[in-house]
């Protein structure tokens, strides 16, 4: 594995860490290869949750502008190469059957929006600023940035944020639903790890169904969704975790859930 993106498993949680702090964790071609390899590792590993974080003062500033300048005559080909790697990677992240949490410790923009907001649960430092970045250099969003912003804040607000390119504070992101919770900078990492480990120790079959149901809620009418809910809760009821969870509740103890 490349040192650009670190991968480690602790207490059932797969940790993905963007690790080019001196460069703002830019999404260069080498970074794209490293990230794709680590996400594939997460896909193949038996874990209960994934935590995405970053080293340094910035979470991810987006694409590598220096690489764009160096390849300005072949920019469409460069973008096609990077997205050819990362679009399937983003899809793999979205399809992981476990909770994905992001801990955004520093400012993010460009493709960093997609990496930070693709998580099921987005935690952030209360000192963070979010900025679109794309319109300032005449480009449009990638890596799901417009998709996740629209899902979290609504299409109208996403257009405003991406078109105006104005920085948005962590508090405003929380109000808009872009972030799920804010923490003091020195507390963020510990809080994110604690949540990830709690979820990894939970009934992961139940969490997988919750994830699928919520992600697909706007893709079906109510009747179809009720049917999907019925099938999901039936599958959960068959699983040993439901019996363990009910027994633990009655016995007033912590449940010992199975991962699969």
C-alpha positions in Angstrom: 0.0 0.0 0.0 1.2 3.5 -0.8 2.0 5.9 2.1 -0.3 8.4 0.4 -3.4 6.7 1.7 -3.0 4.6 4.9 -5.0 1.5 5.8 -5.3 0.0 9.2 -7.8 -2.2 11.0 -8.5 -1.5 14.7 -11.3 -2.9 16.8 -13.2 -4.0 13.8 -13.0 -0.6 12.1 -11.1 -0.1 8.8 -9.3 3.2 8.9 -8.7 5.0 5.6 -6.4 8.0 6.1 -5.5 10.5 3.4 -1.8 11.1 4.0 -0.3 13.9 2.0 -0.6 16.7 4.6 2.0 18.9 3.0 0.0 19.1 -0.2 -3.5 19.4 1.3 -4.2 15.7 0.4 -4.7 16.7 -3.2 -6.2 14.1 -5.6 -3.4 13.6 -8.0 -3.0 10.6 -10.2 -0.8 8.7 -7.7 -3.3 9.6 -4.9 -6.1 8.2 -7.1 -4.2 4.9 -7.5 -3.5 4.7 -3.8 -7.1 5.5 -2.8 -8.5 2.9 -5.2 -6.2 0.2 -3.8 -7.2 1.0 -0.2 -10.9 1.1 -0.9 -10.6 -2.3 -2.7 -8.9 -3.6 0.4 -11.8 -2.4 2.6 -14.2 -4.1 0.2 -12.4 -7.4 0.6 -11.9 -7.3 4.4 -14.2 -8.5 7.1 -14.8 -5.2 9.1 -17.7 -3.7 10.9 -17.3 -0.1 9.9 -15.1 2.3 7.9 -13.7 5.6 9.1 -12.3 8.0 6.5 -10.0 10.8 7.9 -7.0 12.8 6.8 -3.6 13.9 8.1 -2.6 17.6 8.4 -4.5 20.8 8.5 -6.8 20.1 5.5 -9.0 17.2 4.8 -8.8 17.4 1.0 -8.5 20.4 -1.2 -9.6 18.6 -4.4 -7.7 18.0 -7.6 -4.0 18.7 -8.0 -3.9 22.0 -9.8 -0.2 21.7 -10.5 -0.8 18.4 -12.3 -3.6 20.1 -14.3 -1.2 22.9 -15.3 1.6 20.4 -16.3 -0.9 18.5 -18.4 -3.1 21.4 -19.6 -2.9 20.3 -23.2 -4.1 16.8 -22.3 -6.4 17.8 -19.4 -9.4 15.9 -20.7 -7.3 12.7 -20.9 -5.9 13.3 -17.4 -9.3 13.8 -15.9 -10.6 10.7 -17.7 -7.7 8.6 -16.3 -8.3 9.8 -12.7 -12.0 9.4 -12.8 -11.7 6.1 -14.5 -10.0 4.9 -11.3 -12.0 6.9 -8.8 -15.6 6.6 -10.1 -15.7 2.9 -9.5 -14.0 3.5 -6.1 -16.7 5.9 -5.1 -19.3 3.3 -6.1 -17.5 0.7 -4.0 -17.5 3.0 -1.0 -21.2 3.7 -1.4 -22.0 -0.1 -1.7 -20.0 -1.2 1.4 -22.5 -3.1 3.6 -21.2 -1.4 6.7 -21.4 2.1 8.1 -19.0 4.6 6.6 -18.0 7.6 8.8 -15.9 10.5 7.8 -14.0 12.7 10.2 -13.3 16.1 8.6 -10.6 17.8 10.6 -9.8 20.5 8.1 -11.1 22.5 5.1 -12.3 20.6 2.1 -13.2 21.5 -1.5 -13.4 20.2 -5.0 -13.3 16.4 -5.1 -12.7 16.4 -1.4 -16.4 17.2 -1.0 -17.2 13.9 -2.6 -14.7 12.0 -0.4 -15.9 13.7 2.8 -19.6 13.7 2.2 -19.9 10.2 0.7 -20.0 8.8 4.2 -23.2 7.6 5.9 -22.3 9.8 8.9 -20.2 13.0 8.5 -18.5 14.4 11.6 -16.4 17.5 11.4 -14.3 20.0 13.4 -16.2 23.1 14.3 -13.3 25.1 12.7 -13.8 23.6 9.2 -14.7 25.5 6.1 -16.2 24.0 3.0 -15.7 25.5 -0.5 -16.8 24.2 -3.9 -13.7 25.3 -5.8 -14.8 24.1 -9.2 -16.3 27.2 -10.7 -13.2 29.2 -9.8 -11.1 27.2 -12.3 -13.9 26.7 -14.9 -14.7 23.1 -14.1 -17.7 21.2 -12.9 -18.1 18.8 -9.9 -16.7 15.2 -9.8 -16.5 12.3 -7.4 -20.1 12.7 -6.4 -19.6 16.2 -5.0 -22.8 17.6 -6.6 -24.7 14.3 -5.8 -23.9 14.3 -2.1 -24.3 18.0 -1.6 -27.7 17.9 -3.3 -28.8 14.9 -1.2 -27.8 16.5 2.0 -28.6 20.2 1.5 -31.1 20.1 -1.4 -30.5 20.9 -5.1 -31.1 24.6 -4.8 -28.6 25.1 -1.9 -26.0 22.8 -3.7 -26.2 25.0 -6.8 -25.6 28.1 -4.7 -22.7 26.6 -2.9 -21.0 25.2 -6.1 -21.8 28.2 -8.3 -20.9 31.0 -5.9 -17.8 29.3 -4.6 -18.2 31.0 -1.3 -16.7 29.4 1.9 -19.3 27.9 4.2 -18.5 27.5 7.9 -18.9 24.3 9.8 -21.8 25.8 11.8 -23.7 26.6 8.5 -22.9 23.1 7.1 -24.4 21.6 10.3 -27.5 23.8 9.9 -27.9 22.8 6.3 -27.5 19.1 7.0 -24.2 18.8 5.2 -22.5 17.7 8.4 -24.2 15.5 11.0 -22.3 16.6 14.1 -19.5 19.0 15.1 -16.7 18.5 17.6 -13.9 20.5 19.0 -10.8 20.0 16.9 -8.9 18.1 19.7 -12.0 15.8 20.3 -12.9 14.9 16.7 -10.6 11.9 16.1 -11.6 10.3 19.4 -15.3 10.9 19.0 -15.2 9.5 15.4 -13.3 6.4 16.5 -15.7 5.8 19.4 -18.7 6.0 17.1 -17.1 3.8 14.4 -16.2 1.2 17.0 -19.7 1.2 18.6 -21.2 0.7 15.1 -18.7 -2.0 14.3 -19.7 -3.9 17.4 -23.4 -3.6 16.6 -25.7 -5.7 14.6 -24.1 -5.2 11.3 -26.8 -7.0 9.4 -29.3 -4.6 10.8 -27.1 -1.6 10.0 -26.7 -2.9 6.4 -30.4 -3.0 5.9 -30.9 0.5 7.4 -28.2 1.8 5.0 -29.9 0.3 2.0 -33.4 1.4 3.0 -32.4 5.0 3.6 -30.3 5.3 0.5 -33.1 4.0 -1.7 -36.0 5.8 0.0 -36.4 8.3 -2.8 -36.1 5.7 -5.5 -39.5 4.0 -4.8 -43.0 4.9 -4.0 -44.4 4.3 -0.5 -45.9 0.9 -1.4 -42.7 -0.4 -2.8 -40.7 1.0 0.1 -43.0 -0.6 2.7 -42.5 -4.0 0.9 -38.7 -3.5 1.0 -39.0 -2.6 4.7 -41.0 -5.8 5.4 -38.5 -8.0 3.6 -35.6 -6.3 5.5 -37.1 -6.7 8.9 -38.1 -10.3 8.1 -34.5 -11.0 7.2 -33.3 -9.4 10.4 -35.8 -11.4 12.4 -34.4 -14.6 11.0 -30.8 -13.6 11.9 -29.4 -14.7 15.3 -28.7 -11.1 16.1 -32.4 -10.4 16.7 -32.7 -13.1 19.2 -29.5 -11.9 21.0 -30.6 -8.3 20.9 -34.0 -9.1 22.4 -32.5 -11.4 25.1 -29.9 -8.8 26.0 -32.7 -6.2 26.3 -34.7 -8.4 28.6 -31.7 -9.4 30.7 -30.5 -5.8 30.9 -27.0 -6.5 29.5 -25.0 -5.5 26.5 -25.7 -7.7 23.4 -23.0 -9.8 21.8 -23.9 -9.4 18.1 -22.4 -11.4 15.3 -20.8 -9.5 12.4 -22.3 -11.6 9.6 
